[in-house]
């Protein structure tokens, strides 16, 4: 019916029911004021919702501008607010303190904290001083996006995957891990024909047109279904 329900930690109002507190919300409650929701995403302590009219709404923690311009506040935002400047959005994703929107024209917008270069504009800043909407550099013909932790990914129409942000566990699949920020999208190695993808905190998964499931990045608790090695900076096939 297009409503959205949430539960869990609510210290920053991220459940969206008009309240904030240290007591977890143990049963689903309706996020206030939202109808016609077609997609939702959850970041570190904030939530995003995409409505059928192509607008994006956010709530929860806004100390890094993750609810969009023009302001940054340490006070919980306990009900959804419209993220200004966005229209024609077809998909959303959320990293720890950064939001992403895929537009109908195949380009990607980002806002919030630029830690590890997550805004994808060729520079890094750990302070919440770049909270306006920016276009992720060098990306077009994008058909899906994903984000997790401090990394973000885009799936292009040609089946290639591009990633930016943190690569500390090899989660960008560029063949190595680095503590340096990746401030512009890089193409993932040995990944082709991808039809869908998802991202964890330091790992990512993709499904190919050949029905293979690929994984890369952190494997410390066997997230990639492989024993012994704690990280894979290039994709591996996940098998039964």
C-alpha positions in Angstrom: 0.0 0.0 0.0 3.0 2.3 -0.2 3.5 2.8 3.5 6.9 2.2 5.2 7.5 0.6 8.5 10.7 0.5 10.6 12.1 -0.9 13.9 15.4 -1.2 15.8 17.7 1.5 17.2 16.0 4.9 17.5 18.6 7.1 19.2 18.5 9.6 16.3 14.9 9.2 15.4 15.8 6.8 12.5 12.6 4.8 13.0 10.7 7.9 11.8 7.8 7.8 14.2 8.2 11.3 15.6 10.2 10.1 18.6 13.9 9.6 19.5 15.4 7.7 22.5 17.8 5.1 23.7 15.2 2.4 24.0 15.1 0.2 20.8 11.8 -0.1 18.9 11.2 -3.8 19.0 8.1 -4.0 16.8 7.5 -2.4 13.4 6.0 1.1 13.5 4.9 3.2 10.6 7.2 5.9 9.4 5.1 9.1 9.7 3.8 11.0 6.7 5.0 8.8 3.9 2.8 7.4 1.2 3.4 6.0 -2.2 6.8 4.7 -1.2 8.5 2.5 -3.9 12.0 2.1 -2.3 13.8 2.6 1.0 17.4 2.6 2.1 19.1 2.7 5.5 22.4 4.4 6.3 24.3 4.5 9.6 21.7 6.3 11.6 19.3 7.7 9.0 16.8 6.5 6.5 15.8 7.4 3.0 12.6 6.8 1.1 11.8 7.2 -2.6 8.2 8.0 -3.5 6.5 7.2 -6.8 6.6 10.9 -7.8 10.5 10.7 -7.9 11.1 12.7 -4.7 13.4 11.5 -1.9 12.7 11.9 1.8 15.0 11.4 4.8 15.0 11.3 8.5 17.2 10.4 11.5 20.8 11.7 12.0 21.7 14.8 10.0 25.1 15.7 11.6 26.9 15.3 8.3 24.2 16.6 6.0 22.9 13.2 5.1 19.4 14.6 4.9 20.5 17.0 2.2 21.0 20.8 2.0 20.9 23.4 3.3 21.6 22.6 6.9 23.5 20.3 9.2 22.1 19.6 12.7 23.0 17.4 15.6 19.3 17.2 16.6 17.4 14.1 15.6 15.1 14.5 12.7 12.3 12.2 13.8 9.9 12.5 10.8 10.7 12.5 7.1 11.7 15.7 5.4 12.0 16.4 1.7 15.5 16.3 0.4 15.5 19.4 -1.8 16.9 19.6 -5.3 16.1 16.0 -6.3 13.5 15.0 -8.9 13.2 12.2 -11.4 14.8 9.8 -9.1 14.5 6.1 -9.9 16.6 4.5 -7.2 18.3 5.4 -3.9 21.1 4.0 -1.7 22.7 5.0 1.6 26.2 4.6 3.0 27.2 5.3 6.6 26.7 9.1 6.4 26.1 9.7 2.7 23.1 9.4 0.4 22.8 8.6 -3.3 20.1 8.9 -5.9 20.0 7.5 -9.4 18.2 9.8 -11.8 16.2 8.8 -14.8 18.9 10.2 -17.1 21.4 7.6 -15.8 23.5 10.0 -13.7 24.0 9.7 -10.0 23.7 12.4 -7.3 25.3 12.3 -3.9 25.1 14.3 -0.7 26.3 14.2 2.9 29.8 13.4 4.3 32.7 13.1 1.9 34.8 10.7 4.0 36.9 8.5 1.7 35.7 10.6 -1.2 32.2 9.2 -1.2 30.7 12.1 -3.0 32.7 11.0 -6.0 33.9 14.4 -7.0 37.7 13.9 -7.0 38.5 15.1 -3.5 38.0 14.0 0.1 36.8 15.9 3.2 36.0 14.4 6.6 34.1 17.5 7.7 30.4 17.9 6.7 31.2 21.0 4.6 30.0 19.5 1.3 26.4 18.9 2.0 24.9 20.2 -1.2 23.8 17.8 -4.0 26.7 16.9 -6.3 26.9 14.8 -9.4 29.2 11.8 -9.1 32.0 12.3 -11.7 32.3 10.2 -14.8 29.2 8.2 -14.5 26.4 7.9 -17.1 24.1 5.2 -18.4 23.8 3.9 -14.8 20.9 1.5 -14.2 21.4 0.6 -10.5 23.3 1.8 -7.4 24.4 0.3 -4.1 26.2 1.5 -1.1 27.5 0.2 2.2 29.8 1.5 4.9 32.0 4.0 3.2 31.9 2.6 -0.3 29.4 3.1 -3.2 28.8 1.3 -6.5 27.1 1.9 -9.8 26.0 -0.7 -12.3 26.1 0.6 -15.9 23.9 -0.5 -18.8 26.8 -2.3 -20.3 27.0 -4.7 -17.3 30.1 -3.2 -15.8 30.4 -2.2 -12.1 32.1 1.0 -10.9 33.0 1.8 -7.3 34.4 4.6 -5.2 35.1 5.6 -1.6 36.8 3.2 0.8 38.8 0.3 -0.5 40.4 -0.8 2.8 39.3 -4.4 2.3 39.5 -4.5 -1.5 35.7 -3.9 -1.7 36.1 -1.9 -4.9 37.4 -4.9 -6.8 40.3 -3.1 -8.4 42.8 -5.7 -7.6 44.3 -4.3 -4.4 43.3 -2.8 -1.0 44.4 0.6 0.0 43.8 3.1 2.9 43.8 5.9 0.4 40.4 7.3 -0.6 39.1 6.5 -4.1 37.5 9.8 -4.9 36.3 9.0 -8.4 34.6 5.8 -9.7 36.9 3.0 -10.8 35.8 0.0 -12.9 35.8 -3.3 -11.0 38.2 -5.8 -12.5 37.0 -9.2 -14.0 33.3 -8.2 -13.7 31.1 -8.3 -16.7 27.5 -9.0 -17.7 26.2 -8.0 -14.2 22.5 -7.7 -13.9 22.2 -6.8 -10.2 24.4 -5.9 -7.3 24.3 -5.2 -3.5 26.8 -3.9 -1.0 27.7 -4.8 2.6 29.8 -2.8 5.0 33.1 -3.8 3.3 32.1 -6.3 0.7 29.9 -6.5 -2.4 27.9 -9.1 -4.4 26.8 -9.2 -8.0 24.7 -11.5 -10.1 25.7 -12.0 -13.8 23.7 -12.8 -16.8 25.2 -16.3 -16.7 23.5 -16.7 -13.2 26.8 -16.6 -11.4 27.1 -14.9 -8.0 30.3 -13.0 -7.6 31.7 -11.5 -4.4 34.6 -9.4 -3.3 36.0 -7.4 -0.4 36.0 -8.4 3.2 35.6 -12.1 4.1 36.5 -12.1 7.8 33.4 -14.0 8.7 33.0 -15.8 5.4 30.7 -13.2 3.8 31.9 -14.4 0.5 31.4 -18.1 1.2 35.2 -18.7 1.0 37.3 -20.0 3.9 40.7 -19.0 5.1 41.4 -15.8 3.2 40.0 -12.7 5.0 39.7 -10.4 1.9 39.4 -10.7 -1.8 40.3 -7.5 -3.8 39.1 -9.2 -7.0 35.8 -11.0 -7.6 35.4 -14.7 -6.8 32.6 -17.0 -7.7 30.4 -17.9 -4.8 29.3 -21.5 -5.1 27.2 -23.9 -3.1 
